């Protein structure tokens, strides 16, 4: 809801870092995250309070959005001065937890400079105040960093997906009705969306990623919408959403695998062997990513 976006802005403007919690997650997972991150304050509504349960709320101060007299009623309406707060690019912007596919979920701490590197003056996407972003990702998924701050840091608009579960029909309707120009989809959602021949007419830029992208789906999308700019984006949560990006050319051979592309600005990438040495061209290596 819009309250989520307002909440994120308020936390950052106050000098804090945000830890998003999805009420759809099992309460055990939510309690595990709360216990590990140990936040001081919890900004929530009735649904969030119910999802967490009374045990999880025992050790945290709750700021309830739905009280008759909000906690901020006596505070000035102006923004706090970041210099007076002593904020710098190295302060935390948010903590997002990994899926836990390789063990216990880990909290990834991302600084303001990482977010700025992603959304300000980069070359993998062109953003203007006329653009309309789609935010269809859960706030606990790092794609939201691109969807929300990519829009707000560039004067563009955001359309919030209104339902908990994604439907390609609803997605297509929103893109069409709201004039969405920039969107991000997981590779599997993109496959289904294209396979069902859903409309991409209003879109100008579409970023796809999360796992290997189907070249056949990209080619099918390009045939129906040749002016749409499709990019394959790759990056772990630890590297702030995108590290490499590949802008798919207008004529793409669907028999090829879709490359991960080249590092975006303020990012360095090396392909190294087991001894930390660069591998020769065409050899297999491990990806090392650095930069802001």
Secondary structure, 3 states (H helix, E strand, C coil): CHHHHHHHHHHHHCCCCEECCCCCCCHHHHHHHHHHHCCCEEEECHHHHHHHHHHHCCCCEEEECCCCCCCCCCCCCCCCCHHHHCCCCCCEEEEEECCCCCCCCCEEEEEHHHHHHHHCCCCCCCCCCCCEEEECCCCCCCHHHHHHHHHHCCCCEEEECCCCCCCHHHHHHHHHHCCCCEEEEEHHHHHHHHHCCCCCCCCCEEEEECCCCCHHHHHHHHHHCCCCEEEEEECCHHHCCCCEEEECCCCCCCCCCCCCCEECCCEEEEEECCCCCECCCCCCCEEEEEEC
